[in-house]
Amino acid sequence: MSEAIQRNLSRRNFALGLINGALFILLATFIDVDTVVPGFAWQLTGGKTIFVGVLISVINMGWFWPQLLLSSTFATADRLMPWYWLSALTRGVALFALAAVAWYLDAFAPWLGFVLIAAMYVLYSSGGGLSIIPFMSVVADSIPPNWRGKFFGARYLVGGMMALVAGAWIRWLLSDQSGLEFPRNYAWMFLIGAIVATPSLLSWCFAREPARPVQRRRVPVPVELRRGLRLLRRDSNFRRLLITRSLSTITLGLTLPFIVPYALSQLRVPAAAVGLFVTSKIITYSLSNLLWSRVSDEGGNRRLLLLSGFMTIGALALVLSVRMLPTDHLVTIAGINVTWRVAFLCLIFAAFGFSNAGQEIGYTNFLLELIPERKRSVYMGIFYAAISPLCWVPFFGSLAIGTGGRFVMGFSIAAVLALAMMRYTFRLREVREFGGDGNGEN
C-alpha cells in the first residue's frame, strides 16, 4: 500500500474513530460503572454492598471472556469488521432492553429485577468485549503510532466536553427537582444512553479495514494460552506490563465501586450527589487528555503511566481522608446540599477521572506498540486471559467489606497495591527505545 493511500486511510479512520469515541464517552456517562451503577445497585438492593460487587464484577467480566474464546478465531479471519458489526447490534439491543427493564422495574420481584438488570448489562459488556480485538486491530493497522495519543486523547476530550452537559442533566435528574423517583430517573438515563449509543456504534462500522496477514489454521484455545505463557517467560517488558495492569485493576476494583456506597451509607451524602460526582469525574477525564495525549506522543507511554499512577495514589489518599471532614453545609447546587464531605468527594472523583484517563491511554498505546503484528492475537489473548479473573475483585471486595461496612479497610489495601503497581511501572522499558519486536529483555 502506497504512503498516500495509507495517509488517507488513517485520516478516514481517525475521523470515524473520533465520532465513535466521543459519543461512546458521552454514552458511558449515562451508564458509568464508577458512579451511576453503584448508586443504582445500592438503591435497588436496599443498601446491600455485596450486590454492588456482584453487578460490577459480572459487567467487567463481559468485556473479557470473548477474547479468551475467540482470539484464535480472530487470528484466522480474513476480515474482523463483521465481528464489530455483531458487537454493535448486541450492545444496541442490550441498552434499549436495559432502559425497558428499569422503566418497568416495579413490576418485578426485587431479585428478578436485579437479575434482569445484571443480564442486560452483561449482554452489553459482552458485546463490547467482542469488539475489542477487531477495533484495536483496525486502529493498530490504520493509525500510526505517533497519531495514537492524539487519536485517543481527542476521543476522550471531545466526548468529555459533551458529557459535561450530560452530567448536569444527571445531577438534575437524580435530585428532587426532577419530580422523578427511583427507578424512573435511572430508566430515563439508560434510555438516553441507548439513543446516544446508536450513532456511536454505527460510525465505526464504516471504518476501512486494511489487509493484514492471517494464520492459516485455527489454534485451539489451550494451545494459544501455552504460546502466551511462553511469551510471558521470554518477553520481560510484556510481563511487567501485565503485572502493572493487574495491580492497577485490583486497586481500582477495591476502590471505585465502593466510593458511592461508602458515601451514601457512612458519610451521610444524598443520592442526588451522584450527579455531582459524575460531573466532577467527566471534567478532569476530558480536560486531562490535553496533557495525556501530548505525553503519550512526545514523552512515551511509560512516562504517561508513571504520571497517571501517581495521580491514582493521590486519589486514594483523598479517599482515606474524607471521613475526617465535617458535615457542615457549604452551598446548595441544583437543590443538593453540598457539605465539606460532598465537595471533597467531588475532588476525589475528579482525581480519579484525571488518573484513569491517563492510565487508559497509556496501557492501550503501550500494548499496541509492544506487540508485533504477527503475534497480535497471542499477545492479546494471554493479556486478557490473565486480566479477566480480576474482574471479580469487586465481588471479593464486597465480601471483605461485609455487612459491617469495612470500606476503609478495602481502600487501605488498595493504597498498598497502588504502591506495588508503581514499583513495576518504574521497571517498564519504553517500547520506542528498543522497538516492539516481542523479545523484550530478560
KOLNU-252879 format. One record per residue (C-alpha): x, y, z. Coordinates in Angstrom, 1 decimal, decimal comma. Layout:
! KOLNU-252879
{{X Y Z}},
...
! end
This chain:
! KOLNU-252879
{{0,0 0,0 0,0}},
{{1,4 3,4 -1,0}},
{{2,2 6,1 1,5}},
{{-0,5 8,3 0,1}},
{{-3,2 5,6 0,4}},
{{-2,1 4,8 3,9}},
{{-2,3 8,5 4,9}},
{{-5,8 8,9 3,5}},
{{-6,9 5,7 5,2}},
{{-5,6 6,9 8,5}},
{{-7,4 10,2 8,2}},
{{-10,7 8,5 7,4}},
{{-10,5 6,1 10,3}},
{{-9,2 8,9 12,6}},
{{-12,3 10,9 11,9}},
{{-14,7 7,9 12,3}},
{{-12,9 6,9 15,4}},
{{-13,2 10,4 16,8}},
{{-17,0 10,3 16,3}},
{{-17,3 6,8 17,7}},
{{-15,2 7,5 20,7}},
{{-16,6 10,9 21,6}},
{{-20,2 9,6 21,5}},
{{-19,0 6,5 23,4}},
{{-17,7 8,7 26,2}},
{{-21,0 10,5 26,3}},
{{-22,8 7,2 26,4}},
{{-20,6 6,0 29,3}},
{{-21,7 9,0 31,3}},
{{-25,2 7,6 31,5}},
{{-24,1 4,0 32,5}},
{{-20,9 4,9 34,4}},
{{-19,7 1,9 36,4}},
{{-17,9 4,1 38,9}},
{{-20,8 6,3 39,9}},
{{-24,1 5,5 38,2}},
{{-24,1 1,7 38,5}},
{{-23,0 1,6 42,2}},
{{-25,7 4,2 43,1}},
{{-28,3 2,3 41,1}},
{{-27,4 -1,1 42,6}},
{{-27,3 0,4 46,1}},
{{-30,8 1,8 45,9}},
{{-32,2 -1,3 44,0}},
{{-31,0 -3,7 46,7}},
{{-31,7 -1,6 49,7}},
{{-28,1 -0,8 50,5}},
{{-26,5 -4,3 50,2}},
{{-22,8 -3,9 49,3}},
{{-22,4 -7,5 48,1}},
{{-24,9 -6,9 45,2}},
{{-22,9 -3,9 44,1}},
{{-19,8 -6,1 44,0}},
{{-21,6 -8,8 42,1}},
{{-23,0 -6,4 39,5}},
{{-19,8 -4,6 38,8}},
{{-17,9 -7,9 38,6}},
{{-20,2 -9,5 36,1}},
{{-20,2 -6,3 34,0}},
{{-16,4 -6,3 33,9}},
{{-16,3 -10,0 33,0}},
{{-18,3 -9,4 29,9}},
{{-15,5 -7,3 28,5}},
{{-13,0 -10,1 28,7}},
{{-14,5 -13,5 28,0}},
{{-14,9 -13,1 24,2}},
{{-11,1 -12,5 23,9}},
{{-10,5 -15,8 25,7}},
{{-12,7 -17,9 23,5}},
{{-12,3 -16,1 20,1}},
{{-8,7 -14,9 19,9}},
{{-7,7 -17,8 17,6}},
{{-10,9 -17,2 15,5}},
{{-9,8 -13,6 15,1}},
{{-6,3 -14,7 14,1}},
{{-7,6 -16,8 11,1}},
{{-10,4 -14,4 10,0}},
{{-9,8 -12,5 6,7}},
{{-11,9 -9,6 8,0}},
{{-12,6 -8,5 11,6}},
{{-15,1 -5,7 11,0}},
{{-18,1 -8,2 10,7}},
{{-17,4 -9,1 14,3}},
{{-17,6 -5,4 15,2}},
{{-20,9 -5,1 13,4}},
{{-22,3 -8,0 15,5}},
{{-20,9 -6,3 18,6}},
{{-22,7 -3,0 17,7}},
{{-26,0 -4,8 17,2}},
{{-25,7 -6,7 20,5}},
{{-24,8 -3,6 22,5}},
{{-27,6 -1,5 21,0}},
{{-30,2 -4,1 21,8}},
{{-28,9 -4,6 25,3}},
{{-29,1 -0,9 26,1}},
{{-32,6 -0,4 24,9}},
{{-33,6 -3,5 26,8}},
{{-31,8 -2,2 29,9}},
{{-33,9 1,0 29,8}},
{{-37,1 -1,0 29,4}},
{{-36,3 -3,2 32,4}},
{{-35,5 -0,2 34,5}},
{{-38,8 1,5 33,4}},
{{-40,9 -1,5 34,5}},
{{-38,7 -2,5 37,4}},
{{-41,6 -2,1 39,9}},
{{-43,5 -4,9 38,2}},
{{-40,8 -7,4 39,1}},
{{-39,8 -9,0 42,3}},
{{-36,7 -7,4 43,7}},
{{-34,5 -10,4 43,0}},
{{-35,8 -10,8 39,4}},
{{-35,3 -7,1 38,7}},
{{-31,7 -7,3 39,8}},
{{-31,1 -10,4 37,7}},
{{-32,7 -8,8 34,6}},
{{-30,7 -5,6 35,1}},
{{-27,5 -7,6 35,5}},
{{-28,3 -9,7 32,4}},
{{-28,7 -6,6 30,2}},
{{-25,5 -5,1 31,5}},
{{-23,6 -8,4 30,9}},
{{-25,1 -8,6 27,4}},
{{-23,9 -5,1 26,7}},
{{-20,4 -5,6 28,1}},
{{-20,0 -8,9 26,3}},
{{-20,8 -7,2 23,1}},
{{-18,2 -4,7 24,0}},
{{-15,7 -7,4 24,7}},
{{-16,5 -8,9 21,2}},
{{-15,4 -5,6 19,7}},
{{-12,1 -5,1 21,4}},
{{-9,7 -7,1 19,2}},
{{-11,4 -6,1 15,9}},
{{-11,3 -2,4 17,0}},
{{-7,8 -2,5 18,3}},
{{-6,5 -4,3 15,2}},
{{-8,0 -1,8 12,8}},
{{-6,6 1,1 14,9}},
{{-3,2 -0,5 15,0}},
{{-3,2 -1,1 11,2}},
{{-4,5 2,3 10,2}},
{{-3,5 4,8 12,9}},
{{0,3 5,3 13,0}},
{{1,9 5,1 16,5}},
{{2,7 8,9 16,6}},
{{-1,0 9,6 16,0}},
{{-2,5 7,3 18,6}},
{{-2,0 9,7 21,6}},
{{-3,9 12,4 19,6}},
{{-6,5 9,8 18,5}},
{{-7,4 8,5 21,9}},
{{-6,9 11,9 23,5}},
{{-9,2 13,6 21,0}},
{{-11,9 11,0 21,6}},
{{-11,8 11,5 25,3}},
{{-11,6 15,3 25,1}},
{{-14,5 15,9 22,7}},
{{-16,6 13,2 24,4}},
{{-15,9 14,6 27,8}},
{{-16,9 18,1 26,9}},
{{-20,2 16,9 25,6}},
{{-20,6 14,8 28,7}},
{{-20,4 17,9 30,9}},
{{-23,9 18,8 29,7}},
{{-25,0 15,2 30,4}},
{{-23,5 15,3 33,9}},
{{-25,5 18,5 34,7}},
{{-28,7 16,8 33,4}},
{{-27,9 13,6 35,5}},
{{-27,5 15,8 38,6}},
{{-30,9 17,4 38,0}},
{{-32,5 14,0 37,1}},
{{-31,4 12,5 40,5}},
{{-32,4 15,5 42,5}},
{{-35,9 16,2 44,0}},
{{-36,3 19,0 41,5}},
{{-36,9 16,5 38,6}},
{{-40,0 15,0 40,2}},
{{-38,9 11,6 39,2}},
{{-38,4 8,8 41,7}},
{{-36,3 5,7 41,6}},
{{-36,2 3,8 39,3}},
{{-37,8 6,0 36,6}},
{{-35,0 8,5 36,9}},
{{-32,4 5,9 36,1}},
{{-34,7 4,5 33,3}},
{{-34,6 7,9 31,6}},
{{-30,8 7,9 32,0}},
{{-30,4 4,5 30,4}},
{{-32,8 5,4 27,5}},
{{-30,8 8,5 26,6}},
{{-27,7 6,4 26,8}},
{{-29,2 3,9 24,3}},
{{-30,1 6,7 21,9}},
{{-26,6 8,1 22,0}},
{{-25,1 4,6 21,5}},
{{-26,7 4,2 18,1}},
{{-24,6 6,7 16,1}},
{{-21,6 5,9 18,3}},
{{-21,6 2,2 17,3}},
{{-22,7 2,8 13,7}},
{{-19,9 5,3 12,9}},
{{-17,1 2,8 13,4}},
{{-18,9 0,3 11,2}},
{{-17,9 2,4 8,2}},
{{-14,2 2,3 9,1}},
{{-11,9 0,8 6,4}},
{{-10,1 -2,4 7,4}},
{{-6,6 -2,8 5,9}},
{{-5,5 -6,1 4,6}},
{{-3,5 -8,0 7,2}},
{{-1,6 -11,3 7,5}},
{{-3,8 -14,1 8,9}},
{{-2,9 -17,5 10,3}},
{{-3,7 -20,4 8,0}},
{{-5,3 -22,6 10,7}},
{{-7,2 -22,0 13,9}},
{{-5,3 -22,8 17,0}},
{{-7,2 -24,3 20,0}},
{{-7,5 -22,1 23,0}},
{{-5,3 -24,3 25,2}},
{{-2,5 -24,1 22,6}},
{{-2,9 -20,4 22,3}},
{{-2,6 -20,0 26,0}},
{{0,5 -22,1 26,1}},
{{2,0 -19,9 23,4}},
{{1,1 -16,9 25,5}},
{{2,8 -18,3 28,6}},
{{6,0 -18,9 26,6}},
{{5,8 -15,2 25,5}},
{{5,5 -14,2 29,1}},
{{8,7 -16,1 30,0}},
{{10,6 -14,6 27,1}},
{{9,3 -11,0 27,0}},
{{10,1 -9,4 30,3}},
{{8,6 -6,0 29,3}},
{{5,3 -7,6 28,4}},
{{5,4 -9,5 31,7}},
{{6,0 -6,3 33,7}},
{{3,2 -4,5 31,8}},
{{0,8 -7,4 32,6}},
{{1,8 -7,3 36,3}},
{{1,4 -3,5 36,4}},
{{-2,0 -3,7 34,7}},
{{-3,2 -6,4 37,0}},
{{-2,2 -4,4 40,1}},
{{-4,0 -1,4 38,7}},
{{-7,1 -3,4 38,1}},
{{-7,1 -4,8 41,6}},
{{-6,5 -1,3 43,1}},
{{-9,4 0,3 41,2}},
{{-11,7 -2,8 41,8}},
{{-11,3 -2,4 45,5}},
{{-11,9 1,4 45,4}},
{{-14,2 2,8 42,6}},
{{-17,3 0,6 43,0}},
{{-17,5 1,3 46,7}},
{{-16,9 5,1 47,0}},
{{-20,6 5,8 46,3}},
{{-21,9 3,2 48,7}},
{{-19,4 4,4 51,3}},
{{-20,7 8,0 50,8}},
{{-24,3 7,1 51,0}},
{{-24,1 4,8 54,0}},
{{-21,4 6,3 56,2}},
{{-20,7 9,9 55,1}},
{{-24,4 11,0 55,1}},
{{-24,3 12,1 51,4}},
{{-27,6 12,4 49,5}},
{{-28,2 10,1 46,5}},
{{-28,6 13,1 44,2}},
{{-24,9 14,0 44,8}},
{{-24,1 11,1 42,4}},
{{-24,8 13,7 39,6}},
{{-22,1 16,0 41,1}},
{{-19,6 13,1 41,2}},
{{-20,3 12,2 37,6}},
{{-19,7 15,8 36,5}},
{{-16,5 16,1 38,5}},
{{-15,1 13,0 37,0}},
{{-16,0 14,0 33,5}},
{{-14,4 17,4 33,7}},
{{-11,0 16,1 34,6}},
{{-11,4 13,0 32,4}},
{{-11,9 15,1 29,4}},
{{-9,6 18,1 30,0}},
{{-6,7 15,9 31,2}},
{{-6,4 14,5 27,7}},
{{-4,9 17,8 26,5}},
{{-1,9 16,7 28,7}},
{{-2,0 12,9 28,4}},
{{-2,2 12,8 24,6}},
{{0,9 15,0 24,3}},
{{2,8 13,0 26,9}},
{{1,9 9,8 25,0}},
{{3,1 11,1 21,6}},
{{6,1 13,0 22,7}},
{{7,2 11,6 26,1}},
{{6,2 8,0 25,7}},
{{3,7 5,8 27,4}},
{{5,9 4,7 30,3}},
{{6,1 8,3 31,4}},
{{2,3 8,6 30,9}},
{{1,7 5,5 33,1}},
{{4,1 6,9 35,8}},
{{2,4 10,3 36,0}},
{{-1,1 9,0 36,0}},
{{-0,1 6,3 38,5}},
{{1,0 9,0 40,9}},
{{-2,4 10,6 40,5}},
{{-4,1 7,3 41,4}},
{{-2,1 7,2 44,7}},
{{-3,1 10,8 45,4}},
{{-6,8 10,0 44,8}},
{{-6,6 7,1 47,2}},
{{-5,0 9,3 49,8}},
{{-8,0 11,6 49,5}},
{{-10,4 8,7 49,8}},
{{-8,8 7,7 53,1}},
{{-9,1 11,3 54,4}},
{{-12,7 12,2 53,6}},
{{-14,2 10,8 56,7}},
{{-12,2 13,3 58,8}},
{{-14,1 16,3 57,3}},
{{-17,1 17,9 59,0}},
{{-20,6 17,6 57,6}},
{{-21,2 21,4 57,7}},
{{-23,2 22,9 54,8}},
{{-21,2 24,8 52,2}},
{{-23,5 25,7 49,3}},
{{-26,6 24,4 47,5}},
{{-26,2 23,3 43,9}},
{{-29,3 22,3 41,9}},
{{-31,2 21,6 45,1}},
{{-28,3 19,5 46,5}},
{{-26,9 20,3 50,0}},
{{-23,2 20,4 49,4}},
{{-21,2 19,7 52,6}},
{{-17,5 19,6 53,1}},
{{-17,6 15,9 52,5}},
{{-19,6 16,2 49,3}},
{{-17,1 18,7 48,0}},
{{-14,2 16,5 48,9}},
{{-15,8 13,5 47,2}},
{{-16,2 15,6 44,1}},
{{-12,4 16,3 44,3}},
{{-11,8 12,6 44,7}},
{{-13,8 11,6 41,6}},
{{-12,0 14,5 39,7}},
{{-8,6 13,0 40,7}},
{{-9,7 9,5 39,6}},
{{-11,0 10,9 36,3}},
{{-7,7 12,6 35,7}},
{{-5,7 9,5 36,5}},
{{-7,9 7,0 34,8}},
{{-7,8 8,8 31,5}},
{{-4,1 8,7 31,5}},
{{-4,0 5,0 32,5}},
{{-6,4 4,0 29,8}},
{{-4,4 5,8 27,1}},
{{-1,1 4,6 28,5}},
{{-1,9 0,9 28,8}},
{{-3,7 0,8 25,4}},
{{-0,9 2,6 23,5}},
{{1,9 0,7 25,3}},
{{0,4 -2,6 24,4}},
{{-0,2 -1,6 20,8}},
{{3,4 -0,5 20,4}},
{{4,8 -3,6 22,2}},
{{3,1 -6,4 20,3}},
{{4,4 -7,4 16,9}},
{{1,7 -7,7 14,2}},
{{2,4 -11,4 13,5}},
{{1,8 -12,3 17,2}},
{{-1,0 -9,9 18,0}},
{{-3,7 -12,5 18,7}},
{{-1,3 -14,4 21,0}},
{{-0,2 -11,4 23,0}},
{{-3,8 -10,0 23,3}},
{{-5,2 -13,4 24,1}},
{{-2,8 -14,0 27,1}},
{{-3,1 -10,4 28,2}},
{{-6,9 -10,7 28,6}},
{{-6,7 -14,2 29,9}},
{{-4,6 -13,0 32,8}},
{{-6,7 -9,9 33,5}},
{{-10,1 -11,5 33,2}},
{{-10,2 -13,2 36,6}},
{{-9,5 -9,9 38,2}},
{{-13,0 -8,8 37,1}},
{{-14,2 -10,5 40,3}},
{{-12,2 -8,2 42,6}},
{{-15,3 -6,0 43,3}},
{{-17,2 -9,1 44,4}},
{{-14,5 -10,3 46,8}},
{{-14,1 -6,7 47,9}},
{{-17,7 -6,6 48,8}},
{{-17,3 -9,8 50,8}},
{{-14,4 -8,3 52,7}},
{{-16,4 -5,1 53,4}},
{{-19,3 -7,2 54,5}},
{{-22,4 -6,0 56,4}},
{{-20,1 -4,2 58,9}},
{{-19,2 -1,6 56,2}},
{{-15,4 -2,1 56,4}},
{{-14,9 0,3 53,4}},
{{-11,8 1,9 54,8}},
{{-10,1 -1,5 55,1}},
{{-10,6 -2,1 51,4}},
{{-9,4 1,4 50,5}},
{{-6,3 0,8 52,6}},
{{-5,4 -2,4 50,8}},
{{-5,9 -0,7 47,5}},
{{-3,4 2,0 48,5}},
{{-0,8 -0,6 49,3}},
{{-1,3 -2,3 46,0}},
{{-1,1 1,0 44,2}},
{{2,4 1,4 45,6}},
{{3,3 -2,0 44,3}},
{{1,9 -1,0 40,9}},
{{4,2 2,0 40,8}},
{{7,2 -0,2 41,5}},
{{6,6 -2,3 38,4}},
{{5,7 0,8 36,3}},
{{9,2 2,1 37,0}},
{{10,6 -1,1 35,7}},
{{8,9 -0,9 32,3}},
{{11,1 -0,1 29,3}},
{{9,8 2,5 26,8}},
{{9,0 0,5 23,7}},
{{10,3 3,2 21,4}},
{{13,8 2,8 22,9}},
{{14,3 -0,7 21,7}},
{{11,4 -1,4 19,3}},
{{8,3 -3,6 19,8}},
{{9,8 -6,8 18,4}},
{{8,3 -9,0 21,0}},
{{11,6 -10,0 22,5}},
{{11,8 -7,6 25,4}},
{{14,7 -8,0 27,8}},
{{15,2 -10,9 30,2}},
! end
